[in-house]
Amino acid sequence: MEHASEFKHEFVDGQIYPWGHPDMLGMYDVQAMSGASLPHNIVTSNANFHLGNHLRGKGCRVFGSDMRVYIPLTGTYLYPDTLVVCGKPEIQQNGKMDLLLNPVVIIEVLSDSTSDYDRSGKFMRYRSIESVKDYLLLDSRSIRAELYSRTENGQWTFSEVLDPAGTVALGSVDTVLTMAELYEDVQL
């Protein structure tokens, strides 16, 4: 169905939802499906571009929002805004669709309709993937980065950057992104 569909869908808890649905209640929300705001798209594009440049030659690859991530523990698949795989991508075939199994970094760009779900339900699912070490949330409405990082003992730490001159350190890929890079050309 997904391969032939005009829209992306996420599979959560045995239910199919339109991609980006804010409350995951299963009701189609035309506004959520119609696309993200300009700032959301610019932040996502900046994250893909600058992270890709920083990771060049390090054995890691950046993927955009068309790469589905499979979460075996819950049988869920989701579309992160940006993700990073280091080494060989582990893929599970689902018909004609590829499901990625081993992301290291996942980035979601927050909007009014998705921020609560990105912070709670999505984070709960993503952190069940053993390979995920950094989960970065970037606000599309203000200059704000929230980083959750998995420690060596499996605990999650939280850091927040509100300073436009600040930096975000993604330890799992030994990379530092500046807020200026992430919010380049974004008018808030």
BADOMI-734884 format. One line per 2 residues: number of its first residue (from 1); for each residue x, y, z of N, C-alpha, C. Coordinates in nm, 2 decimals. Example, Ala and Ser with C-alpha at 12.3 -4.5 7.8 and 13.67 -1.06 7.14 Angstrom:
# residues 2
1> 1.32 -0.57 0.78 1.23 -0.45 0.78 1.32 -0.33 0.78; 1.28 -0.22 0.71 1.37 -0.11 0.71 1.29 0.00 0.79
//
This chain:
# residues 188
1> 0.08 -0.12 0.00 0.00 0.00 0.00 0.09 0.13 0.00; 0.19 0.13 0.09 0.27 0.25 0.10 0.34 0.28 -0.03
3> 0.39 0.18 -0.10 0.46 0.20 -0.23 0.37 0.27 -0.33; 0.25 0.24 -0.33 0.16 0.29 -0.43 0.08 0.42 -0.39
5> 0.10 0.45 -0.26 0.02 0.56 -0.20 0.08 0.70 -0.25; -0.01 0.79 -0.25 0.02 0.93 -0.28 0.09 1.00 -0.16
7> 0.06 0.95 -0.04 0.11 1.00 0.09 0.19 0.90 0.17; 0.28 0.95 0.25 0.35 0.86 0.34 0.26 0.83 0.46
9> 0.28 0.71 0.52 0.21 0.67 0.64 0.31 0.61 0.74; 0.27 0.62 0.87 0.35 0.56 0.97 0.26 0.44 1.03
11> 0.33 0.34 1.07 0.26 0.22 1.13 0.29 0.22 1.28; 0.20 0.24 1.36 0.22 0.25 1.51 0.11 0.17 1.58
13> 0.16 0.08 1.67 0.07 0.00 1.75 -0.04 -0.06 1.67; -0.01 -0.12 1.55 -0.10 -0.19 1.47 -0.20 -0.11 1.39
15> -0.18 0.02 1.39 -0.26 0.12 1.31 -0.18 0.19 1.21; -0.24 0.23 1.10 -0.18 0.31 1.00 -0.23 0.45 1.01
17> -0.13 0.54 1.01 -0.16 0.69 1.03 -0.09 0.77 0.92; -0.16 0.88 0.88 -0.09 0.97 0.78 0.04 1.02 0.85
19> 0.15 1.03 0.77 0.27 1.08 0.82 0.26 1.22 0.88; 0.31 1.24 1.00 0.30 1.37 1.06 0.17 1.40 1.13
21> 0.09 1.30 1.15 -0.04 1.32 1.22 -0.01 1.36 1.36; -0.06 1.47 1.41 -0.02 1.53 1.54 -0.06 1.45 1.66
23> -0.18 1.39 1.66 -0.22 1.32 1.78 -0.23 1.17 1.76; -0.20 1.12 1.65 -0.19 0.98 1.62 -0.32 0.90 1.66
25> -0.44 0.97 1.64 -0.57 0.91 1.67 -0.62 0.83 1.56; -0.56 0.84 1.44 -0.61 0.76 1.33 -0.70 0.84 1.24
27> -0.73 0.96 1.27 -0.82 1.04 1.18 -0.73 1.12 1.09; -0.76 1.13 0.96 -0.68 1.20 0.86 -0.69 1.35 0.90
29> -0.58 1.41 0.90 -0.57 1.56 0.93 -0.51 1.62 0.81; -0.59 1.68 0.72 -0.54 1.74 0.60 -0.43 1.84 0.62
31> -0.44 1.92 0.73 -0.34 2.02 0.76 -0.20 1.95 0.79; -0.20 1.84 0.86 -0.08 1.77 0.89 -0.02 1.71 0.77
33> -0.10 1.66 0.68 -0.05 1.59 0.56 -0.01 1.69 0.45; -0.05 1.82 0.46 -0.02 1.91 0.35 0.12 1.96 0.34
35> 0.20 1.93 0.44 0.34 1.97 0.43 0.38 2.06 0.55; 0.51 2.07 0.57 0.56 2.14 0.69 0.58 2.29 0.65
37> 0.59 2.37 0.75 0.61 2.52 0.73 0.75 2.54 0.66; 0.77 2.66 0.61 0.90 2.70 0.55 1.01 2.69 0.65
39> 1.00 2.75 0.77 1.11 2.73 0.87 1.14 2.58 0.90; 1.04 2.50 0.91 1.06 2.35 0.93 1.14 2.29 0.82
41> 1.11 2.32 0.70 1.18 2.27 0.59 1.32 2.32 0.58; 1.34 2.45 0.61 1.48 2.51 0.61 1.56 2.44 0.72
43> 1.51 2.43 0.84 1.59 2.37 0.95 1.62 2.22 0.91; 1.53 2.15 0.85 1.55 2.01 0.81 1.66 2.01 0.71
45> 1.65 2.09 0.61 1.75 2.10 0.50 1.89 2.14 0.55; 1.89 2.23 0.64 2.02 2.27 0.70 2.08 2.16 0.78
47> 2.00 2.09 0.86 2.05 1.97 0.94 2.11 1.87 0.84; 2.04 1.83 0.73 2.09 1.73 0.64 2.22 1.78 0.57
49> 2.22 1.90 0.53 2.34 1.96 0.46 2.46 1.97 0.54; 2.45 2.04 0.66 2.56 2.06 0.74 2.61 1.93 0.81
51> 2.52 1.85 0.85 2.56 1.72 0.91 2.63 1.64 0.81; 2.58 1.63 0.69 2.64 1.56 0.58 2.78 1.61 0.55
53> 2.80 1.74 0.55 2.93 1.79 0.53 3.03 1.76 0.65; 2.98 1.77 0.77 3.07 1.73 0.88 3.11 1.58 0.89
55> 3.02 1.50 0.83 3.04 1.35 0.84 3.11 1.30 0.72; 3.14 1.38 0.62 3.21 1.33 0.50 3.34 1.27 0.54
57> 3.36 1.15 0.49 3.48 1.08 0.51 3.49 1.00 0.65; 3.38 1.01 0.72 3.38 0.94 0.86 3.31 0.81 0.86
59> 3.26 0.76 0.74 3.20 0.63 0.74 3.05 0.64 0.78; 2.99 0.76 0.78 2.85 0.78 0.81 2.78 0.84 0.70
61> 2.65 0.81 0.69 2.56 0.87 0.59 2.44 0.93 0.65; 2.40 1.05 0.59 2.28 1.12 0.64 2.17 1.09 0.54
63> 2.05 1.06 0.60 1.93 1.03 0.52 1.82 1.13 0.56; 1.74 1.17 0.46 1.63 1.26 0.48 1.50 1.19 0.52
65> 1.39 1.26 0.51 1.26 1.21 0.57 1.19 1.10 0.48; 1.26 1.06 0.37 1.20 0.95 0.29 1.25 0.81 0.34
67> 1.34 0.80 0.43 1.39 0.68 0.48 1.32 0.63 0.61; 1.25 0.52 0.59 1.17 0.47 0.71 1.26 0.39 0.80
69> 1.23 0.41 0.93 1.30 0.34 1.04 1.21 0.24 1.10; 1.26 0.12 1.11 1.17 0.01 1.17 1.21 -0.01 1.31
71> 1.11 -0.02 1.40 1.14 -0.04 1.54 1.08 -0.18 1.58; 1.17 -0.28 1.58 1.13 -0.42 1.60 1.05 -0.44 1.73
73> 1.09 -0.38 1.84 1.03 -0.40 1.97 0.88 -0.37 1.96; 0.84 -0.27 1.89 0.70 -0.23 1.88 0.63 -0.26 1.75
75> 0.71 -0.31 1.65 0.65 -0.33 1.52 0.61 -0.21 1.45; 0.68 -0.10 1.49 0.64 0.04 1.44 0.74 0.08 1.33
77> 0.70 0.15 1.23 0.79 0.22 1.15 0.76 0.37 1.14; 0.86 0.45 1.14 0.84 0.60 1.14 0.94 0.66 1.04
79> 0.91 0.79 1.00 0.99 0.86 0.91 1.05 0.98 0.99; 1.17 0.97 1.04 1.24 1.09 1.10 1.27 1.19 1.00
81> 1.28 1.32 1.04 1.32 1.43 0.95 1.46 1.41 0.89; 1.55 1.36 0.98 1.69 1.34 0.94 1.74 1.22 1.03
83> 1.83 1.14 0.97 1.89 1.04 1.05 2.03 1.01 0.99; 2.11 0.94 1.08 2.24 0.91 1.04 2.27 0.76 1.07
85> 2.33 0.70 0.97 2.38 0.56 0.98 2.53 0.56 0.97; 2.60 0.49 1.06 2.74 0.47 1.04 2.77 0.33 1.01
87> 2.86 0.31 0.92 2.89 0.17 0.87 2.79 0.13 0.77; 2.77 0.00 0.76 2.67 -0.05 0.66 2.53 -0.04 0.71
89> 2.44 0.02 0.63 2.30 0.03 0.67 2.24 -0.12 0.68; 2.17 -0.14 0.79 2.10 -0.27 0.80 1.96 -0.25 0.76
91> 1.91 -0.32 0.66 1.78 -0.30 0.59 1.70 -0.43 0.61; 1.57 -0.40 0.63 1.47 -0.51 0.62 1.38 -0.48 0.51
93> 1.36 -0.57 0.42 1.27 -0.55 0.31 1.13 -0.57 0.35; 1.04 -0.48 0.31 0.90 -0.49 0.33 0.83 -0.46 0.20
95> 0.81 -0.57 0.12 0.77 -0.55 -0.02 0.87 -0.47 -0.10; 0.83 -0.36 -0.16 0.93 -0.27 -0.23 0.99 -0.17 -0.14
97> 0.96 -0.16 -0.01 1.00 -0.06 0.08 1.12 -0.11 0.16; 1.22 -0.02 0.18 1.33 -0.05 0.27 1.30 0.00 0.41
99> 1.32 -0.08 0.51 1.31 -0.04 0.65 1.45 -0.04 0.71; 1.49 0.08 0.76 1.62 0.09 0.82 1.62 0.04 0.96
101> 1.72 -0.04 1.00 1.72 -0.09 1.14 1.82 -0.03 1.23; 1.93 0.04 1.18 2.04 0.08 1.26 2.08 0.23 1.26
103> 1.98 0.32 1.28 2.02 0.46 1.29 2.10 0.48 1.41; 2.19 0.58 1.41 2.27 0.62 1.52 2.22 0.75 1.58
105> 2.19 0.84 1.48 2.14 0.98 1.52 2.00 0.99 1.45; 1.91 1.04 1.53 1.78 1.07 1.47 1.75 1.22 1.51
107> 1.70 1.29 1.41 1.67 1.43 1.43 1.52 1.45 1.39; 1.44 1.52 1.47 1.31 1.56 1.44 1.30 1.71 1.46
109> 1.23 1.78 1.36 1.21 1.92 1.37 1.07 1.94 1.42; 1.06 2.02 1.53 0.94 2.04 1.60 0.85 2.14 1.53
111> 0.72 2.11 1.53 0.62 2.21 1.49 0.51 2.21 1.59; 0.41 2.30 1.58 0.30 2.31 1.67 0.23 2.18 1.68
113> 0.21 2.11 1.57 0.12 1.99 1.57 0.20 1.87 1.61; 0.33 1.87 1.60 0.41 1.74 1.63 0.50 1.74 1.75
115> 0.52 1.86 1.82 0.62 1.86 1.92 0.59 1.77 2.04; 0.47 1.76 2.08 0.44 1.67 2.20 0.47 1.53 2.16
117> 0.43 1.48 2.04 0.45 1.35 2.00 0.60 1.32 1.98; 0.67 1.41 1.92 0.81 1.39 1.90 0.89 1.38 2.03
119> 0.85 1.45 2.13 0.91 1.44 2.26 0.88 1.32 2.34; 0.76 1.26 2.32 0.71 1.15 2.40 0.71 1.02 2.32
121> 0.60 1.00 2.25 0.58 0.87 2.18 0.69 0.83 2.08; 0.74 0.93 2.00 0.84 0.90 1.91 0.97 0.87 1.98
123> 1.00 0.95 2.08 1.13 0.93 2.16 1.12 0.79 2.23; 1.01 0.75 2.28 1.00 0.62 2.35 1.03 0.51 2.25
125> 0.98 0.52 2.13 1.00 0.42 2.03 1.15 0.42 1.98; 1.20 0.54 1.95 1.33 0.55 1.90 1.44 0.50 2.00
127> 1.42 0.53 2.12 1.52 0.49 2.22 1.52 0.34 2.25; 1.42 0.27 2.20 1.42 0.12 2.21 1.51 0.06 2.10
129> 1.56 0.14 2.01 1.65 0.09 1.91 1.79 0.10 1.97; 1.86 -0.01 1.98 1.99 -0.01 2.05 2.09 0.08 1.99
131> 2.09 0.09 1.85 2.19 0.16 1.78 2.17 0.32 1.80; 2.06 0.36 1.84 2.03 0.51 1.85 2.11 0.56 1.97
133> 2.20 0.66 1.95 2.28 0.72 2.06 2.24 0.86 2.08; 2.20 0.93 1.98 2.16 1.07 1.99 2.03 1.10 1.93
135> 1.94 1.17 2.00 1.81 1.21 1.95 1.80 1.36 1.97; 1.80 1.43 1.85 1.80 1.58 1.85 1.67 1.63 1.81
137> 1.61 1.72 1.89 1.49 1.79 1.85 1.53 1.94 1.82; 1.49 1.99 1.70 1.51 2.12 1.66 1.38 2.19 1.65
139> 1.36 2.30 1.71 1.24 2.38 1.71 1.23 2.46 1.58; 1.12 2.46 1.51 1.10 2.54 1.39 1.03 2.67 1.42
141> 1.00 2.70 1.55 0.93 2.82 1.59 1.02 2.91 1.67; 1.13 2.86 1.71 1.23 2.94 1.79 1.37 2.87 1.78
143> 1.47 2.95 1.81 1.60 2.89 1.81 1.62 2.81 1.94; 1.61 2.68 1.92 1.61 2.59 2.04 1.64 2.44 1.99
145> 1.74 2.39 2.06 1.78 2.25 2.03 1.77 2.17 2.16; 1.71 2.05 2.16 1.70 1.96 2.27 1.77 1.83 2.23
147> 1.87 1.80 2.31 1.95 1.68 2.27 1.94 1.57 2.38; 1.90 1.45 2.34 1.90 1.34 2.43 2.01 1.25 2.38
149> 2.10 1.21 2.47 2.22 1.13 2.44 2.22 1.00 2.53; 2.25 0.89 2.47 2.26 0.76 2.55 2.40 0.75 2.60
151> 2.42 0.73 2.73 2.55 0.71 2.78 2.59 0.56 2.76; 2.72 0.53 2.80 2.77 0.40 2.78 2.69 0.30 2.87
153> 2.63 0.34 2.98 2.56 0.25 3.07 2.41 0.24 3.03; 2.37 0.31 2.92 2.24 0.30 2.87 2.14 0.40 2.92
155> 2.19 0.49 3.00 2.10 0.60 3.05 2.10 0.72 2.95; 1.99 0.79 2.96 1.98 0.91 2.86 2.00 1.04 2.94
157> 2.09 1.12 2.88 2.11 1.26 2.93 2.04 1.36 2.84; 2.01 1.48 2.90 1.94 1.58 2.83 2.03 1.71 2.84
159> 2.04 1.78 2.72 2.10 1.91 2.72 2.01 2.00 2.62; 2.02 2.13 2.65 1.94 2.22 2.57 2.02 2.34 2.53
161> 2.00 2.38 2.41 2.08 2.50 2.36 1.98 2.60 2.31; 1.98 2.72 2.37 1.89 2.83 2.33 1.97 2.95 2.28
163> 2.10 2.95 2.29 2.19 3.05 2.25 2.21 3.04 2.10; 2.17 3.15 2.02 2.20 3.14 1.87 2.34 3.12 1.84
165> 2.44 3.15 1.93 2.58 3.14 1.90 2.63 3.00 1.96; 2.54 2.92 2.01 2.57 2.80 2.08 2.60 2.68 1.98
167> 2.64 2.57 2.04 2.67 2.45 1.96 2.60 2.33 2.01; 2.58 2.23 1.93 2.52 2.10 1.96 2.63 1.99 1.93
169> 2.67 1.92 2.04 2.77 1.81 2.02 2.70 1.68 2.01; 2.71 1.61 1.89 2.66 1.48 1.87 2.78 1.38 1.89
171> 2.79 1.33 2.02 2.90 1.25 2.06 2.91 1.12 1.98; 2.80 1.07 1.94 2.80 0.94 1.87 2.87 0.94 1.74
173> 2.87 1.06 1.68 2.94 1.07 1.55 3.05 1.18 1.55; 3.09 1.21 1.68 3.20 1.30 1.70 3.19 1.43 1.61
175> 3.08 1.49 1.62 3.05 1.61 1.54 2.98 1.72 1.62; 3.02 1.84 1.59 2.96 1.96 1.66 2.90 2.04 1.55
177> 2.77 2.07 1.57 2.69 2.16 1.48 2.67 2.29 1.55; 2.68 2.40 1.48 2.65 2.53 1.54 2.50 2.56 1.51
179> 2.45 2.64 1.61 2.31 2.68 1.59 2.30 2.77 1.47; 2.41 2.84 1.44 2.41 2.93 1.32 2.39 2.84 1.19
181> 2.45 2.73 1.19 2.43 2.63 1.07 2.29 2.58 1.07; 2.24 2.54 1.18 2.11 2.47 1.18 2.00 2.57 1.15
183> 2.02 2.70 1.19 1.91 2.80 1.17 1.95 2.90 1.06; 2.04 2.87 0.98 2.08 2.95 0.87 1.96 2.98 0.78
185> 1.94 3.11 0.75 1.83 3.16 0.66 1.69 3.13 0.71; 1.68 3.10 0.84 1.54 3.08 0.90 1.50 3.21 0.96
187> 1.38 3.25 0.92 1.32 3.38 0.97 1.21 3.34 1.07; 1.23 3.36 1.19 1.13 3.33 1.30 1.05 3.45 1.34
//
